[in-house]
Amino acid sequence: MQTDTTVGFISQDHQKLREIKSRPFQKPFIKILHSFIGLRVPKKYKSDIRRTTKTTFIINNQAFRIAPHTQNSQLMRDMSWHYSTSANASNKKFDREYCEQNTDIIIEDFSGLQELSASRLIKLTNHKKRQLR
């Protein structure tokens, strides 16, 4: 599906995503949350996280992003969170054929699927904030 940043595979099953992408076990997936509820972050960063868009944060080796539902799809409205990764082979550009071969469902609107820029990546600790991408 088209995410707020690029075309992505989404699932609540990180093992299935790991198989599709041939991803090393130690490399975690981004968890996309649709609200701030239940998220435990250092108090001094809460305001930044609430206001920032198209940004992935890492806290305690857990990557997450707050992102709105980008598609008017019942499937997406029913998921309060999901794991996400780009819908391309590792280190390659988006390829619709690869995407179609490795997914169960394609969610697409009238504007189609297009590769956009990746989200910013910021690591947060209790003492500092560092931009990685």
Backbone as JSON Lines, residues from 0, in Angstrom:
{"i":0,"aa":"M","n":[0.83,-1.19,0.0],"ca":[0.0,0.0,0.0],"c":[0.87,1.25,0.0]}
{"i":1,"aa":"Q","n":[0.28,2.34,-0.42],"ca":[0.97,3.63,-0.36],"c":[0.91,4.11,1.07]}
{"i":2,"aa":"T","n":[2.06,4.34,1.67],"ca":[2.09,4.89,3.03],"c":[2.26,6.4,2.92]}
{"i":3,"aa":"D","n":[2.38,7.06,4.05],"ca":[2.56,8.51,4.01],"c":[3.94,8.9,3.48]}
{"i":4,"aa":"T","n":[4.85,7.92,3.37],"ca":[6.17,8.24,2.83],"c":[6.47,7.51,1.52]}
{"i":5,"aa":"T","n":[6.22,6.22,1.44],"ca":[6.54,5.48,0.22],"c":[5.65,4.25,0.12]}
{"i":6,"aa":"V","n":[5.86,3.4,-0.87],"ca":[5.09,2.16,-0.98],"c":[5.66,1.17,0.02]}
{"i":7,"aa":"G","n":[4.76,0.53,0.78],"ca":[5.25,-0.37,1.81],"c":[4.48,-1.66,1.93]}
{"i":8,"aa":"F","n":[5.17,-2.69,2.41],"ca":[4.52,-3.91,2.85],"c":[4.12,-3.66,4.29]}
{"i":9,"aa":"I","n":[2.91,-4.03,4.67],"ca":[2.49,-3.89,6.05],"c":[1.91,-5.21,6.53]}
{"i":10,"aa":"S","n":[2.12,-5.48,7.81],"ca":[1.6,-6.71,8.4],"c":[1.74,-6.63,9.91]}
{"i":11,"aa":"Q","n":[0.94,-7.41,10.61],"ca":[1.15,-7.55,12.05],"c":[2.01,-8.78,12.33]}
{"i":12,"aa":"D","n":[2.43,-9.47,11.27],"ca":[3.29,-10.64,11.38],"c":[4.69,-10.3,10.86]}
{"i":13,"aa":"H","n":[5.6,-9.94,11.77],"ca":[6.95,-9.53,11.34],"c":[7.72,-10.7,10.72]}
{"i":14,"aa":"Q","n":[7.39,-11.93,11.07],"ca":[8.07,-13.09,10.48],"c":[7.78,-13.18,8.98]}
{"i":15,"aa":"K","n":[6.55,-12.92,8.6],"ca":[6.19,-12.96,7.17],"c":[6.95,-11.87,6.41]}
{"i":16,"aa":"L","n":[7.04,-10.68,7.0],"ca":[7.8,-9.6,6.37],"c":[9.28,-9.97,6.27]}
{"i":17,"aa":"R","n":[9.81,-10.59,7.29],"ca":[11.22,-11.0,7.31],"c":[11.51,-11.99,6.17]}
{"i":18,"aa":"E","n":[10.58,-12.92,5.93],"ca":[10.74,-13.89,4.84],"c":[10.7,-13.2,3.48]}
{"i":19,"aa":"I","n":[9.74,-12.31,3.28],"ca":[9.61,-11.61,2.0],"c":[10.87,-10.81,1.68]}
{"i":20,"aa":"K","n":[11.39,-10.11,2.66],"ca":[12.53,-9.22,2.44],"c":[13.89,-9.91,2.65]}
{"i":21,"aa":"S","n":[13.91,-11.17,3.09],"ca":[15.16,-11.87,3.42],"c":[15.98,-11.01,4.38]}
{"i":22,"aa":"R","n":[15.33,-10.53,5.39],"ca":[15.92,-9.58,6.32],"c":[16.6,-10.32,7.48]}
{"i":23,"aa":"P","n":[17.79,-9.86,7.89],"ca":[18.46,-10.48,9.04],"c":[17.6,-10.38,10.29]}
{"i":24,"aa":"F","n":[17.65,-11.39,11.12],"ca":[16.83,-11.45,12.33],"c":[17.08,-10.26,13.26]}
{"i":25,"aa":"Q","n":[18.31,-9.8,13.34],"ca":[18.64,-8.73,14.29],"c":[18.17,-7.35,13.83]}
{"i":26,"aa":"K","n":[17.75,-7.21,12.58],"ca":[17.3,-5.91,12.08],"c":[15.78,-5.79,12.29]}
{"i":27,"aa":"P","n":[15.35,-4.9,13.2],"ca":[13.92,-4.8,13.52],"c":[13.13,-4.04,12.44]}
{"i":28,"aa":"F","n":[11.82,-4.18,12.5],"ca":[10.93,-3.46,11.61],"c":[10.37,-2.23,12.31]}
{"i":29,"aa":"I","n":[9.96,-1.27,11.53],"ca":[9.3,-0.09,12.07],"c":[7.87,-0.48,12.44]}
{"i":30,"aa":"K","n":[7.44,-0.06,13.6],"ca":[6.07,-0.27,14.02],"c":[5.32,1.03,13.79]}
{"i":31,"aa":"I","n":[4.29,0.97,12.95],"ca":[3.49,2.15,12.63],"c":[2.29,2.15,13.57]}
{"i":32,"aa":"L","n":[2.14,3.23,14.3],"ca":[1.02,3.39,15.22],"c":[0.1,4.47,14.68]}
{"i":33,"aa":"H","n":[-1.18,4.32,14.92],"ca":[-2.12,5.31,14.4],"c":[-2.56,6.31,15.46]}
{"i":34,"aa":"S","n":[-2.05,6.12,16.69],"ca":[-2.3,7.13,17.72],"c":[-1.17,7.06,18.73]}
{"i":35,"aa":"F","n":[-1.12,8.05,19.54],"ca":[-0.09,8.2,20.56],"c":[-0.42,7.38,21.81]}
{"i":36,"aa":"I","n":[-1.63,6.87,21.91],"ca":[-2.12,6.17,23.11],"c":[-1.27,4.93,23.4]}
{"i":37,"aa":"G","n":[-0.84,4.81,24.65],"ca":[-0.08,3.65,25.1],"c":[1.4,3.68,24.78]}
{"i":38,"aa":"L","n":[1.86,4.73,24.13],"ca":[3.26,4.83,23.75],"c":[4.07,5.38,24.92]}
{"i":39,"aa":"R","n":[5.15,4.69,25.29],"ca":[5.98,5.12,26.41],"c":[7.25,5.76,25.86]}
{"i":40,"aa":"V","n":[7.32,7.07,26.02],"ca":[8.49,7.82,25.56],"c":[8.91,8.79,26.66]}
{"i":41,"aa":"P","n":[10.17,9.2,26.66],"ca":[10.6,10.22,27.63],"c":[9.73,11.47,27.49]}
{"i":42,"aa":"K","n":[9.32,12.0,28.61],"ca":[8.39,13.13,28.64],"c":[8.85,14.32,27.79]}
{"i":43,"aa":"K","n":[10.15,14.58,27.78],"ca":[10.64,15.75,27.05],"c":[10.48,15.64,25.54]}
{"i":44,"aa":"Y","n":[10.22,14.43,24.99],"ca":[10.06,14.25,23.54],"c":[8.62,14.11,23.09]}
{"i":45,"aa":"K","n":[7.69,13.99,24.03],"ca":[6.29,13.73,23.65],"c":[5.74,14.79,22.7]}
{"i":46,"aa":"S","n":[5.99,16.03,22.97],"ca":[5.48,17.1,22.12],"c":[6.07,17.01,20.71]}
{"i":47,"aa":"D","n":[7.37,16.76,20.61],"ca":[8.02,16.62,19.3],"c":[7.4,15.47,18.5]}
{"i":48,"aa":"I","n":[7.2,14.35,19.14],"ca":[6.65,13.18,18.46],"c":[5.22,13.46,18.0]}
{"i":49,"aa":"R","n":[4.44,14.12,18.82],"ca":[3.06,14.43,18.48],"c":[2.96,15.34,17.26]}
{"i":50,"aa":"R","n":[3.86,16.28,17.12],"ca":[3.8,17.28,16.05],"c":[4.54,16.88,14.78]}
{"i":51,"aa":"T","n":[5.47,15.97,14.86],"ca":[6.32,15.63,13.73],"c":[5.64,14.64,12.8]}
{"i":52,"aa":"T","n":[5.77,14.88,11.5],"ca":[5.21,13.95,10.51],"c":[6.35,13.34,9.7]}
{"i":53,"aa":"K","n":[6.07,12.21,9.1],"ca":[7.01,11.51,8.22],"c":[8.37,11.3,8.88]}
{"i":54,"aa":"T","n":[8.32,10.94,10.16],"ca":[9.55,10.74,10.93],"c":[9.43,9.46,11.73]}
{"i":55,"aa":"T","n":[10.46,8.63,11.68],"ca":[10.55,7.41,12.47],"c":[11.47,7.69,13.64]}
{"i":56,"aa":"F","n":[11.04,7.27,14.82],"ca":[11.83,7.46,16.03],"c":[12.3,6.1,16.54]}
{"i":57,"aa":"I","n":[13.48,6.08,17.14],"ca":[14.0,4.87,17.76],"c":[14.22,5.17,19.24]}
{"i":58,"aa":"I","n":[13.59,4.36,20.09],"ca":[13.77,4.45,21.54],"c":[14.01,3.03,22.03]}
{"i":59,"aa":"N","n":[15.11,2.82,22.75],"ca":[15.45,1.49,23.28],"c":[15.43,0.43,22.18]}
{"i":60,"aa":"N","n":[16.01,0.73,21.04],"ca":[16.1,-0.19,19.89],"c":[14.74,-0.59,19.32]}
{"i":61,"aa":"Q","n":[13.7,0.18,19.59],"ca":[12.38,-0.04,19.02],"c":[12.08,1.14,18.1]}
{"i":62,"aa":"A","n":[11.87,0.85,16.81],"ca":[11.57,1.9,15.85],"c":[10.05,2.02,15.7]}
{"i":63,"aa":"F","n":[9.54,3.25,15.74],"ca":[8.11,3.47,15.59],"c":[7.86,4.8,14.9]}
{"i":64,"aa":"R","n":[6.66,4.9,14.39],"ca":[6.23,6.13,13.72],"c":[4.75,6.29,13.96]}
{"i":65,"aa":"I","n":[4.31,7.5,14.21],"ca":[2.89,7.81,14.29],"c":[2.49,8.26,12.89]}
{"i":66,"aa":"A","n":[1.54,7.56,12.3],"ca":[1.13,7.89,10.93],"c":[-0.38,7.73,10.81]}
{"i":67,"aa":"P","n":[-1.02,8.65,10.14],"ca":[-2.47,8.53,9.94],"c":[-2.77,7.44,8.92]}
{"i":68,"aa":"H","n":[-4.03,7.01,8.9],"ca":[-4.45,6.08,7.85],"c":[-4.38,6.83,6.53]}
{"i":69,"aa":"T","n":[-3.6,6.33,5.6],"ca":[-3.45,7.05,4.33],"c":[-4.44,6.57,3.29]}
{"i":70,"aa":"Q","n":[-5.07,5.45,3.53],"ca":[-6.06,4.93,2.59],"c":[-7.39,4.8,3.32]}
{"i":71,"aa":"N","n":[-8.47,5.06,2.63],"ca":[-9.79,4.89,3.22],"c":[-10.19,3.42,3.05]}
{"i":72,"aa":"S","n":[-9.54,2.56,3.79],"ca":[-9.73,1.13,3.68],"c":[-10.17,0.57,5.02]}
{"i":73,"aa":"Q","n":[-11.2,-0.26,5.03],"ca":[-11.67,-0.86,6.29],"c":[-10.56,-1.68,6.92]}
{"i":74,"aa":"L","n":[-9.77,-2.36,6.11],"ca":[-8.65,-3.15,6.63],"c":[-7.71,-2.27,7.46]}
{"i":75,"aa":"M","n":[-7.38,-1.11,6.96],"ca":[-6.47,-0.22,7.67],"c":[-7.13,0.43,8.89]}
{"i":76,"aa":"R","n":[-8.4,0.75,8.8],"ca":[-9.09,1.35,9.95],"c":[-9.15,0.37,11.11]}
{"i":77,"aa":"D","n":[-9.2,-0.93,10.83],"ca":[-9.3,-1.95,11.88],"c":[-7.96,-2.26,12.54]}
{"i":78,"aa":"M","n":[-6.85,-1.81,11.95],"ca":[-5.52,-2.05,12.51],"c":[-5.05,-0.81,13.28]}
{"i":79,"aa":"S","n":[-4.82,-0.95,14.59],"ca":[-4.33,0.2,15.35],"c":[-2.82,0.34,15.21]}
{"i":80,"aa":"W","n":[-2.16,-0.72,14.76],"ca":[-0.71,-0.7,14.52],"c":[-0.38,-1.78,13.5]}
{"i":81,"aa":"H","n":[0.79,-1.64,12.9],"ca":[1.31,-2.68,12.01],"c":[2.81,-2.47,11.83]}
{"i":82,"aa":"Y","n":[3.49,-3.52,11.43],"ca":[4.89,-3.41,11.06],"c":[4.93,-2.98,9.6]}
{"i":83,"aa":"S","n":[5.98,-2.25,9.24],"ca":[6.08,-1.76,7.88],"c":[7.52,-1.84,7.39]}
{"i":84,"aa":"T","n":[7.65,-2.09,6.11],"ca":[8.94,-2.05,5.44],"c":[8.68,-1.66,3.99]}
{"i":85,"aa":"S","n":[9.66,-1.13,3.32],"ca":[9.46,-0.72,1.93],"c":[9.14,-1.93,1.05]}
{"i":86,"aa":"A","n":[8.29,-1.71,0.07],"ca":[7.84,-2.79,-0.82],"c":[8.78,-2.93,-2.0]}
{"i":87,"aa":"N","n":[10.02,-3.24,-1.69],"ca":[11.02,-3.45,-2.73],"c":[12.05,-4.46,-2.22]}
{"i":88,"aa":"A","n":[12.79,-5.03,-3.13],"ca":[13.88,-5.91,-2.72],"c":[14.94,-5.05,-2.03]}
{"i":89,"aa":"S","n":[15.67,-5.63,-1.1],"ca":[16.65,-4.86,-0.34],"c":[17.61,-4.11,-1.25]}
{"i":90,"aa":"N","n":[17.79,-2.83,-0.96],"ca":[18.68,-1.93,-1.69],"c":[18.31,-1.74,-3.16]}
{"i":91,"aa":"K","n":[17.04,-1.95,-3.5],"ca":[16.57,-1.75,-4.87],"c":[15.44,-0.74,-4.86]}
{"i":92,"aa":"K","n":[15.12,-0.22,-6.03],"ca":[14.0,0.71,-6.18],"c":[12.69,-0.08,-6.22]}
{"i":93,"aa":"F","n":[11.56,0.65,-6.02],"ca":[10.24,0.03,-6.08],"c":[10.01,-0.62,-7.43]}
{"i":94,"aa":"D","n":[9.55,-1.86,-7.42],"ca":[9.23,-2.61,-8.63],"c":[7.85,-3.23,-8.41]}
{"i":95,"aa":"R","n":[6.88,-2.76,-9.17],"ca":[5.5,-3.23,-8.98],"c":[5.39,-4.75,-9.11]}
{"i":96,"aa":"E","n":[6.12,-5.33,-10.05],"ca":[6.06,-6.77,-10.25],"c":[6.54,-7.52,-9.0]}
{"i":97,"aa":"Y","n":[7.66,-7.08,-8.41],"ca":[8.16,-7.67,-7.17],"c":[7.11,-7.54,-6.07]}
{"i":98,"aa":"C","n":[6.52,-6.37,-5.99],"ca":[5.51,-6.09,-4.99],"c":[4.32,-7.05,-5.14]}
{"i":99,"aa":"E","n":[3.81,-7.21,-6.33],"ca":[2.65,-8.08,-6.58],"c":[2.97,-9.54,-6.31]}
{"i":100,"aa":"Q","n":[4.19,-9.98,-6.57],"ca":[4.57,-11.37,-6.33],"c":[4.72,-11.7,-4.85]}
{"i":101,"aa":"N","n":[4.91,-10.68,-4.01],"ca":[5.22,-10.91,-2.6],"c":[4.17,-10.39,-1.64]}
{"i":102,"aa":"T","n":[2.94,-10.23,-2.1],"ca":[1.9,-9.73,-1.21],"c":[0.6,-10.49,-1.41]}
{"i":103,"aa":"D","n":[-0.24,-10.45,-0.39],"ca":[-1.56,-11.1,-0.47],"c":[-2.62,-10.13,-0.98]}
{"i":104,"aa":"I","n":[-2.52,-8.88,-0.52],"ca":[-3.52,-7.86,-0.86],"c":[-2.79,-6.58,-1.25]}
{"i":105,"aa":"I","n":[-3.28,-5.92,-2.29],"ca":[-2.75,-4.61,-2.66],"c":[-3.83,-3.58,-2.39]}
{"i":106,"aa":"I","n":[-3.49,-2.57,-1.62],"ca":[-4.42,-1.47,-1.34],"c":[-3.9,-0.28,-2.13]}
{"i":107,"aa":"E","n":[-4.74,0.19,-3.05],"ca":[-4.31,1.26,-3.95],"c":[-5.49,2.17,-4.25]}
{"i":108,"aa":"D","n":[-5.24,3.45,-4.33],"ca":[-6.3,4.37,-4.71],"c":[-6.08,4.84,-6.14]}
{"i":109,"aa":"F","n":[-6.85,5.82,-6.57],"ca":[-6.8,6.29,-7.96],"c":[-5.45,6.85,-8.36]}
{"i":110,"aa":"S","n":[-4.64,7.31,-7.41],"ca":[-3.34,7.9,-7.76],"c":[-2.24,6.85,-7.94]}
{"i":111,"aa":"G","n":[-2.52,5.59,-7.63],"ca":[-1.55,4.52,-7.86],"c":[-0.51,4.42,-6.75]}
{"i":112,"aa":"L","n":[0.48,3.6,-7.0],"ca":[1.58,3.39,-6.05],"c":[2.83,4.06,-6.61]}
{"i":113,"aa":"Q","n":[3.51,4.82,-5.77],"ca":[4.7,5.51,-6.24],"c":[5.73,5.6,-5.13]}
{"i":114,"aa":"E","n":[6.98,5.46,-5.52],"ca":[8.08,5.55,-4.56],"c":[8.32,7.02,-4.23]}
{"i":115,"aa":"L","n":[8.24,7.33,-2.96],"ca":[8.51,8.67,-2.47],"c":[9.72,8.6,-1.55]}
{"i":116,"aa":"S","n":[10.06,9.7,-0.93],"ca":[11.22,9.69,-0.03],"c":[10.9,8.95,1.26]}
{"i":117,"aa":"A","n":[11.91,8.34,1.85],"ca":[11.76,7.62,3.11],"c":[11.57,8.6,4.26]}
{"i":118,"aa":"S","n":[11.07,8.09,5.36],"ca":[10.89,8.95,6.53],"c":[12.24,9.32,7.12]}
{"i":119,"aa":"R","n":[12.25,10.45,7.87],"ca":[13.45,10.79,8.63],"c":[13.59,9.78,9.76]}
{"i":120,"aa":"L","n":[14.78,9.54,10.23],"ca":[15.04,8.57,11.28],"c":[15.79,9.28,12.41]}
{"i":121,"aa":"I","n":[15.18,9.31,13.59],"ca":[15.77,10.0,14.73],"c":[15.83,9.06,15.92]}
{"i":122,"aa":"K","n":[17.02,8.95,16.51],"ca":[17.21,8.12,17.71],"c":[17.11,9.01,18.94]}
{"i":123,"aa":"L","n":[16.26,8.58,19.89],"ca":[16.05,9.34,21.12],"c":[16.57,8.55,22.31]}
{"i":124,"aa":"T","n":[17.3,9.22,23.18],"ca":[17.69,8.63,24.45],"c":[17.24,9.61,25.54]}
{"i":125,"aa":"N","n":[17.41,9.25,26.78],"ca":[17.01,10.14,27.86],"c":[17.79,11.45,27.83]}
{"i":126,"aa":"H","n":[18.97,11.44,27.2],"ca":[19.84,12.61,27.25],"c":[19.99,13.37,25.94]}
{"i":127,"aa":"K","n":[19.77,12.69,24.81],"ca":[19.98,13.4,23.55],"c":[19.13,12.85,22.42]}
{"i":128,"aa":"K","n":[19.07,13.62,21.34],"ca":[18.33,13.27,20.14],"c":[19.32,13.33,18.98]}
{"i":129,"aa":"R","n":[19.37,12.28,18.14],"ca":[20.32,12.25,17.04],"c":[19.64,11.8,15.76]}
{"i":130,"aa":"Q","n":[19.78,12.59,14.71],"ca":[19.19,12.24,13.42],"c":[20.11,11.27,12.68]}
{"i":131,"aa":"L","n":[19.56,10.1,12.3],"ca":[20.34,9.08,11.61],"c":[20.15,9.14,10.1]}
{"i":132,"aa":"R","n":[18.97,9.59,9.66],"ca":[18.67,9.68,8.23],"c":[17.81,10.88,8.0]}
